[in-house]
Amino acid sequence: MERDEFYMRRCIELAKQAADNGDVPVGAVVVRQSDGEIVGEGFNRRELDRSSLSHAELIAIDQASKKLGGWRLIDCVLYVTLEPCAMCGGAIVNSRVERLVFGADDL
């Protein structure tokens, strides 16, 4: 549980960057379970990038895939401040992330 809180704190820091840029405050990190290394992170950048695809989860997954050299994130956990939308949910399933931890339901 302490480990989850550690990574969620980083997500919250990232979410603040999104808020500072006028976006929905969502932050995400991808963590390799074997050693606890953060291999990808992102925050909502839709306003900055002027793109509907610039969600925190997609950015973090893309960064992790590039760092790890493949799209299958089998040994990874995705932490995100807010329950993922349908688009991000599809990417999470497709990337084979083993575990998802989110901080709040998207009601």
Phi and psi in degrees as GROMACS dihedral restraints (atoms count N, CA, C in turn):
[ dihedral_restraints ]
;  ai    aj    ak    al  type     phi  dphi    fc
    3     4     5     6     1   -59.6    20    10
    4     5     6     7     1   -36.9    20    10
    6     7     8     9     1   -64.1    20    10
    7     8     9    10     1   -43.6    20    10
    9    10    11    12     1   -59.5    20    10
   10    11    12    13     1   -43.2    20    10
   12    13    14    15     1   -64.0    20    10
   13    14    15    16     1   -38.5    20    10
   15    16    17    18     1   -59.0    20    10
   16    17    18    19     1   -49.6    20    10
   18    19    20    21     1   -72.4    20    10
   19    20    21    22     1   -32.6    20    10
   21    22    23    24     1   -67.4    20    10
   22    23    24    25     1   -33.2    20    10
   24    25    26    27     1   -61.1    20    10
   25    26    27    28     1   -40.5    20    10
   27    28    29    30     1   -63.9    20    10
   28    29    30    31     1   -40.5    20    10
   30    31    32    33     1   -58.6    20    10
   31    32    33    34     1   -41.7    20    10
   33    34    35    36     1   -65.0    20    10
   34    35    36    37     1   -40.0    20    10
   36    37    38    39     1   -58.6    20    10
   37    38    39    40     1   -44.1    20    10
   39    40    41    42     1   -66.3    20    10
   40    41    42    43     1   -39.5    20    10
   42    43    44    45     1   -60.4    20    10
   43    44    45    46     1   -35.6    20    10
   45    46    47    48     1   -62.7    20    10
   46    47    48    49     1   -34.4    20    10
   48    49    50    51     1   -64.4    20    10
   49    50    51    52     1   -40.1    20    10
   51    52    53    54     1   -62.2    20    10
   52    53    54    55     1   -46.1    20    10
   54    55    56    57     1   -61.1    20    10
   55    56    57    58     1   -40.2    20    10
   57    58    59    60     1   -61.8    20    10
   58    59    60    61     1   -23.4    20    10
   60    61    62    63     1  -100.4    20    10
   61    62    63    64     1    14.1    20    10
   63    64    65    66     1    78.4    20    10
   64    65    66    67     1    19.2    20    10
   66    67    68    69     1  -109.1    20    10
   67    68    69    70     1   168.4    20    10
   69    70    71    72     1   -61.7    20    10
   70    71    72    73     1   128.2    20    10
   72    73    74    75     1   -75.0    20    10
   73    74    75    76     1    86.4    20    10
   75    76    77    78     1  -125.6    20    10
   76    77    78    79     1   132.2    20    10
   78    79    80    81     1  -128.6    20    10
   79    80    81    82     1   151.1    20    10
   81    82    83    84     1  -145.5    20    10
   82    83    84    85     1   146.3    20    10
   84    85    86    87     1  -135.6    20    10
   85    86    87    88     1   145.6    20    10
   87    88    89    90     1  -108.8    20    10
   88    89    90    91     1   128.0    20    10
   90    91    92    93     1  -120.1    20    10
   91    92    93    94     1   129.7    20    10
   93    94    95    96     1   -75.9    20    10
   94    95    96    97     1   122.1    20    10
   96    97    98    99     1   -65.9    20    10
   97    98    99   100     1   -35.2    20    10
   99   100   101   102     1   -62.1    20    10
  100   101   102   103     1   -33.7    20    10
  102   103   104   105     1  -130.2    20    10
  103   104   105   106     1    -1.5    20    10
  105   106   107   108     1    77.0    20    10
  106   107   108   109     1    10.3    20    10
  108   109   110   111     1   -75.3    20    10
  109   110   111   112     1   136.3    20    10
  111   112   113   114     1   -76.8    20    10
  112   113   114   115     1   117.3    20    10
  114   115   116   117     1  -106.3    20    10
  115   116   117   118     1    -7.4    20    10
  117   118   119   120     1  -162.6    20    10
  118   119   120   121     1   145.8    20    10
  120   121   122   123     1  -152.5    20    10
  121   122   123   124     1   156.8    20    10
  123   124   125   126     1  -165.4    20    10
  124   125   126   127     1   165.3    20    10
  126   127   128   129     1  -138.1    20    10
  127   128   129   130     1   159.4    20    10
  129   130   131   132     1   -56.7    20    10
  130   131   132   133     1   129.2    20    10
  132   133   134   135     1  -129.5    20    10
  133   134   135   136     1    23.4    20    10
  135   136   137   138     1   -59.6    20    10
  136   137   138   139     1   -42.5    20    10
  138   139   140   141     1   -70.6    20    10
  139   140   141   142     1   -43.0    20    10
  141   142   143   144     1   -63.4    20    10
  142   143   144   145     1   -46.0    20    10
  144   145   146   147     1   -87.5    20    10
  145   146   147   148     1   -12.5    20    10
  147   148   149   150     1    54.6    20    10
  148   149   150   151     1    47.5    20    10
  150   151   152   153     1  -140.5    20    10
  151   152   153   154     1   131.7    20    10
  153   154   155   156     1   -71.9    20    10
  154   155   156   157     1   -10.6    20    10
  156   157   158   159     1   -91.0    20    10
  157   158   159   160     1    -7.4    20    10
  159   160   161   162     1   -84.8    20    10
  160   161   162   163     1    60.0    20    10
  162   163   164   165     1   -88.5    20    10
  163   164   165   166     1   149.0    20    10
  165   166   167   168     1   -53.8    20    10
  166   167   168   169     1   -45.1    20    10
  168   169   170   171     1   -63.3    20    10
  169   170   171   172     1   -43.7    20    10
  171   172   173   174     1   -65.5    20    10
  172   173   174   175     1   -39.4    20    10
  174   175   176   177     1   -64.5    20    10
  175   176   177   178     1   -45.0    20    10
  177   178   179   180     1   -64.9    20    10
  178   179   180   181     1   -42.2    20    10
  180   181   182   183     1   -64.0    20    10
  181   182   183   184     1   -43.6    20    10
  183   184   185   186     1   -62.7    20    10
  184   185   186   187     1   -44.4    20    10
  186   187   188   189     1   -62.4    20    10
  187   188   189   190     1   -43.5    20    10
  189   190   191   192     1   -64.2    20    10
  190   191   192   193     1   -42.3    20    10
  192   193   194   195     1   -61.0    20    10
  193   194   195   196     1   -42.3    20    10
  195   196   197   198     1   -66.2    20    10
  196   197   198   199     1   -42.8    20    10
  198   199   200   201     1   -66.2    20    10
  199   200   201   202     1   -40.0    20    10
  201   202   203   204     1   -87.9    20    10
  202   203   204   205     1    -8.3    20    10
  204   205   206   207     1    77.8    20    10
  205   206   207   208     1    27.7    20    10
  207   208   209   210     1  -176.7    20    10
  208   209   210   211     1   159.4    20    10
  210   211   212   213     1   -84.1    20    10
  211   212   213   214     1   -13.5    20    10
  213   214   215   216     1   -87.9    20    10
  214   215   216   217     1   111.9    20    10
  216   217   218   219     1  -100.3    20    10
  217   218   219   220     1    56.1    20    10
  219   220   221   222     1   -63.6    20    10
  220   221   222   223     1   -37.3    20    10
  222   223   224   225     1   -97.1    20    10
  223   224   225   226     1    29.7    20    10
  225   226   227   228     1  -123.5    20    10
  226   227   228   229     1   154.7    20    10
  228   229   230   231     1  -118.1    20    10
  229   230   231   232     1   137.8    20    10
  231   232   233   234     1  -105.9    20    10
  232   233   234   235     1   124.1    20    10
  234   235   236   237     1  -107.2    20    10
  235   236   237   238     1   136.0    20    10
  237   238   239   240     1  -148.7    20    10
  238   239   240   241     1   145.2    20    10
  240   241   242   243     1   -70.3    20    10
  241   242   243   244     1   -28.7    20    10
  243   244   245   246     1  -129.8    20    10
  244   245   246   247     1   144.1    20    10
  246   247   248   249     1   -49.5    20    10
  247   248   249   250     1   129.3    20    10
  249   250   251   252     1   -64.0    20    10
  250   251   252   253     1   148.0    20    10
  252   253   254   255     1   -74.1    20    10
  253   254   255   256     1   175.6    20    10
  255   256   257   258     1   -61.5    20    10
  256   257   258   259     1   -41.7    20    10
  258   259   260   261     1   -61.6    20    10
  259   260   261   262     1   -47.8    20    10
  261   262   263   264     1   -67.9    20    10
  262   263   264   265     1   -35.2    20    10
  264   265   266   267     1   -58.5    20    10
  265   266   267   268     1   -41.3    20    10
  267   268   269   270     1   -63.4    20    10
  268   269   270   271     1   -42.0    20    10
  270   271   272   273     1   -65.7    20    10
  271   272   273   274     1   -37.3    20    10
  273   274   275   276     1   -64.1    20    10
  274   275   276   277     1   -46.4    20    10
  276   277   278   279     1   -62.1    20    10
  277   278   279   280     1   -46.2    20    10
  279   280   281   282     1   -64.1    20    10
  280   281   282   283     1   -32.5    20    10
  282   283   284   285     1   -79.7    20    10
  283   284   285   286     1    -7.1    20    10
  285   286   287   288     1    68.2    20    10
  286   287   288   289     1    24.4    20    10
  288   289   290   291     1   -54.5    20    10
  289   290   291   292     1   133.9    20    10
  291   292   293   294     1   -77.3    20    10
  292   293   294   295     1   -27.8    20    10
  294   295   296   297     1  -150.0    20    10
  295   296   297   298     1   142.4    20    10
  297   298   299   300     1  -121.0    20    10
  298   299   300   301     1   131.6    20    10
  300   301   302   303     1  -125.8    20    10
  301   302   303   304     1   121.1    20    10
  303   304   305   306     1  -125.3    20    10
  304   305   306   307     1   150.0    20    10
  306   307   308   309     1   -83.3    20    10
  307   308   309   310     1   -29.4    20    10
  309   310   311   312     1  -148.3    20    10
  310   311   312   313     1   146.4    20    10
  312   313   314   315     1   -70.3    20    10
  313   314   315   316     1   144.8    20    10
  315   316   317   318     1   -94.9    20    10
  316   317   318   319     1    92.2    20    10
